[in-house]
Amino acid sequence: MDTCDNKSFRLKEFDDILQQDVIDLSALKKIIIPWWGVCIVILLLFSIIFLLGIPDDQGKRSLCWRLLLNYLPPEQQKWKFHLQEKRNLYKQFIGT
């Protein structure tokens, strides 16, 4: 499999997971950390793996981070309401 095919395959893996109504976080974690890899607990190494392991195509990297850091719930139908709550909280914080 050449590099273009491999990239297309990886993007499809992310699309298949990120387009679900309820995001399967365990499946997302499995495709981010290579199958042969050992889970690394040290924060700096963890960040490097995610930076290099998630394609930065069509906002996939930022979406994965928001999901994995529990900023967004795995259920897509809740995202709009959840983000609105976050925005309202921020507006209260800055006093507008």
C-alpha positions in Angstrom: 0.0 0.0 0.0 1.6 3.3 -1.0 1.5 6.5 1.0 -1.6 8.0 -0.7 -3.6 4.8 -0.2 -2.5 4.6 3.4 -3.5 8.3 4.0 -6.9 7.7 2.3 -7.4 4.6 4.5 -6.5 6.5 7.7 -8.8 9.4 6.8 -11.7 6.9 6.1 -11.1 5.3 9.5 -11.5 8.7 11.2 -14.5 9.6 9.0 -16.2 6.3 9.9 -15.9 7.0 13.6 -16.4 10.8 13.6 -19.6 10.7 11.5 -21.5 8.4 13.9 -24.3 9.9 16.0 -22.5 8.6 19.1 -18.8 8.7 18.9 -17.1 5.5 19.9 -14.2 6.9 22.0 -12.6 3.4 22.4 -12.5 3.0 18.6 -11.1 6.5 18.2 -8.3 5.8 20.8 -7.5 2.5 19.0 -6.8 4.2 15.6 -4.9 7.0 17.1 -2.4 4.8 19.1 -0.8 2.4 16.6 -1.8 -1.3 17.1 1.8 -2.2 17.9 2.3 0.6 20.3 2.4 0.6 24.0 0.2 3.1 25.8 2.4 5.9 27.0 1.3 7.7 30.1 3.8 10.6 30.2 2.0 13.7 29.1 4.6 15.0 26.7 4.9 11.7 24.9 1.1 11.4 24.9 0.9 14.9 23.2 3.4 14.0 20.6 1.6 10.8 19.6 -1.7 12.7 19.2 -0.1 15.5 17.3 1.5 13.1 14.8 -1.2 10.5 14.9 -4.3 12.5 14.1 -4.6 13.9 10.6 -5.1 17.6 10.4 -7.6 17.3 7.6 -11.1 19.0 7.8 -10.7 19.7 11.6 -10.2 16.0 12.6 -7.4 16.8 15.0 -9.3 19.5 16.9 -12.5 17.4 17.0 -10.6 14.3 18.3 -8.9 16.5 21.0 -12.3 17.9 22.1 -13.8 14.4 22.3 -10.8 12.8 24.1 -10.5 15.7 26.6 -14.3 15.3 27.3 -15.0 18.9 26.1 -17.6 17.4 23.8 -19.9 14.5 24.7 -19.6 11.4 22.3 -23.2 11.9 21.2 -23.2 14.3 18.2 -26.8 15.3 18.8 -25.8 16.8 22.1 -22.9 18.9 20.6 -24.9 22.0 19.6 -26.6 22.3 23.0 -23.3 21.5 24.9 -21.3 24.1 22.9 -24.0 26.7 23.5 -23.8 26.1 27.2 -20.0 26.5 27.0 -20.4 29.8 25.1 -23.0 31.1 27.7 -20.7 30.1 30.5 -17.8 31.9 28.8 -19.9 35.1 28.3 -20.8 35.1 32.0 -17.2 34.7 32.9 -16.0 37.7 30.8 -19.1 39.7 31.9 -20.8 40.5 28.6 
